[in-house]
């Protein structure tokens, strides 16, 4: 996956999360709804795309950025073993996770 596609994936997933949150605020629960588990399926698709492109460590870093650091909005720091700051922006995340990309034929 190229940088442009990666950014689009994260942007679209972020928009999906915002839309489902907005719907929840209006009384429509797409998170815990057992009849229409839309958010559950979207999460499965998102994770499948990640696992098709990155190793487990790469997926872990991307999930940390998305869920713990809320797409970088929390401005949380993460450092590598050399004490180098990583993963505060989508571009930094992409650059760092290059080492975890799955090689395709």
PyMOL commands that set and color helices and strands:
alter all, ss='L'
color gray80, all
select helices_A, chain A and resi 3-25+38-53+56-68+70-72+90-100
alter helices_A, ss='H'
color red, helices_A
select strands_A, chain A and resi 78-79+85-86
alter strands_A, ss='S'
color yellow, strands_A
deselect
rebuild
show_as cartoon
